[in-house]
Amino acid sequence: MSIRQNLHHYLQLIPEHVKLVAVSKTKPVEDIQEAYDAGQRVFGENKAQDLAARQKLLPADIEWHFIGHMQTNKVKLIAPFVKLIHAVDSLKLLNEINKQATENQRVIDCLLQFHIAEEETKFGLNYEEACELLSAESFTKMGNIRITGVMGMATFTDDTNQVTREFKQLSAIFHQLKSNYFKSQDSFCEISMGMSDDFQIAIQAGSTMVRIGTGIFGSRNY
Ligand SMILES: *Cc1c(COP(=O)(O)O)cnc(C)c1O
């Protein structure tokens, strides 16, 4: 199947209120252009250098999301244009994003990443750590970032019950944060969860944003 066909296949399965982020990491620019020509406008990358290089080569109306683990020294590469940073898990990183956003005279939207999987290797906060972060004086003074929701990755497993449990946990975290910290902020509305193999479970559990790579572009060769 072509990229266009894959894309339309996913768009048929994804309800309208859920945003599809096409994860183009490691794929050639031509593939991104093909998805763009098929109507896709939201793309996700996980390496800052790649993202910065691709943004220069591709149409200006693409909405670029950064979905990977962000290193503080790379924020400046994407700060001029990035639409959403999905995986923020420290005050130190938020501080740098705020600084670079200020220099670019813009507000950068960020999601807080939560650790919901059993695997040790994945990044992310737990609920208490997020509360600490959101209550920190330095955070309340950051004028150039906006927290618009949460993000997480489930365990890589065939056990759909476990994946369901983990996604529901992220949904619960979102609602708890919403009522405790963001009650009056309509912009706090995103739950970024679900990838090629588990997006339907994620949508069932309340996802508002799915990140699909291999399902659209085919498998990656690293
Ligand atoms: C690569 C990646 C995806 C896409 O994964 P697929 O299984 O290829 O759909 C989604 N989210 C993050 C954070 C990723 O790094």
PDBQT file of the ligand as one rigid body, heavy atoms in Angstrom, charges set to zero:
ROOT
HETATM    1  C1  LIG A 301       8.470   6.225  16.917  1.00  0.00    +0.000 C 
HETATM    2  C2  LIG A 301       7.455   6.759  17.843  1.00  0.00    +0.000 A 
HETATM    3  C3  LIG A 301       6.082   6.627  17.568  1.00  0.00    +0.000 A 
HETATM    4  C4  LIG A 301       5.542   5.885  16.367  1.00  0.00    +0.000 C 
HETATM    5  O1  LIG A 301       5.666   4.508  16.555  1.00  0.00    +0.000 OA
HETATM    6  P1  LIG A 301       5.069   3.463  15.476  1.00  0.00    +0.000 P 
HETATM    7  O2  LIG A 301       5.027   2.184  16.226  1.00  0.00    +0.000 OA
HETATM    8  O3  LIG A 301       6.034   3.444  14.346  1.00  0.00    +0.000 OA
HETATM    9  O4  LIG A 301       3.734   3.941  15.087  1.00  0.00    +0.000 OA
HETATM   10  C5  LIG A 301       5.197   7.188  18.458  1.00  0.00    +0.000 A 
HETATM   11  N1  LIG A 301       5.602   7.853  19.552  1.00  0.00    +0.000 NA
HETATM   12  C6  LIG A 301       6.906   7.997  19.843  1.00  0.00    +0.000 A 
HETATM   13  C7  LIG A 301       7.287   8.743  21.065  1.00  0.00    +0.000 C 
HETATM   14  C8  LIG A 301       7.873   7.452  19.014  1.00  0.00    +0.000 A 
HETATM   15  O5  LIG A 301       9.166   7.601  19.316  1.00  0.00    +0.000 OA
ENDROOT
TORSDOF 0
